[in-house]
Each structure stands twice: as structure tokens, then as C-alpha cells.
């Protein structure tokens, strides 16, 4: 997970500065949804949601965390934002 965060942080710095953290997060989520649905379709894996309230909370807090992460990258450097995101 830390390696993936580091790679994403490096690629985010290549994005032009006109794009905001929330916009980059929205694009990342859209790409993730498309790739996830494509994977489910190609593998014919059924998708069932169990414990819907927990699923919704996970999505909400994950979205907030990703928006804050990309905003931190935009406001500081990718190295500092990565270090802050990995703090326990």
C-alpha cells in the first residue's frame, strides 16, 4: 500500500497545476470504478454488498482521505504529503 501511495504521489506531481485536488480525486475514482466494473464483467464475478452502512462509511471516509491527500500534494510536495499520509 505504501508503494502504491508513493507511485501515485509521483504521478500526481506530473499533472498540470491547474487541476485541483478534488478534481484529481474524482478522476481517480472514476477510473477505479471503470476498471473495477470491467474486471467484474470480464471475470463474471458477482458483486454483492453486505453490511451496507459500513460499506457507505468506508466509501465516505476513503473519499475524504483521498481528497485531502491530493490536496496536500498540491499544497506541499509529494514526499511530505506521502509521509503525512502514512502516519499512524
N, C-alpha and C positions, 0 to 999 in steps of 0.2 A: 504494500500500500504506500509506503514512504517513497519507493522508487517511482511509482506512478505519479504521485504528487510532484516529485521533482521534475519529471519529464513534462508534465502539464505546465508547471511553472515556467520552464524554459520556453515552451512553445507560446505561452501567453505573452511573453515579452516580445515576440515577433509580430504580434497583432498591432496594427496602427493605433496610435494613442487616442484617436477619435472615438474608439469604441469603449463604452463604459463597462465596469464590472458586471452589473446586472444583465446587460445585453450579451456579453460573452457567456454568462451562466445560462441564459435562455438558449443560446445556440448549442452549447454543450449538452443541455438536457434534451433538446430536440434531436440532436444526433444520437444520443444514447437511447432515446425511445425508438427511433427508426431502426437502429442496429439491433436492439433487443427484440422488437417485434419481428424483424427479418429473421433473426436466429430462431425464434419460436416457430415461425412459419416453415422455415427450411427443415428443422428437426422434427416438426409435427409434435412439439411438446405442448401438452395442455397447460393453461395458465389459470390457476385458482387462487383467489385471495382469501386467506384465513386470518382471523383476528384483524378485521378491517380498521378499527380505531388505532391500533399500533402501527399498521401499515401507513395510515394517513399521517400520524405523528412523525414517523420516520421520514416520510417524504417532505413534510414541512420543515423539520429541523435540518435535514440534509440540504434542502434548498437554501435555507438561511445561511448555513455554514459555507456553501459553495459561493454564494453571492458575496459574503464577507471575505472569503479567501481571494476571489478575483479582484475585489475592490482593494484589498490590502496589497496585492501585487501591483495594481495600478498606482497606488499612493506611495509605496516604498519600492523596494527591489524584490525580485522573485526569491532570492536567498533568505531575506529577512521574513517575508511572508511565509515561506516554507517552514522556517524554524518556529515561527509563532503557531502555525497550524499543527505542528507535531508535539506541542507541549501537552503534558498530561495534567 
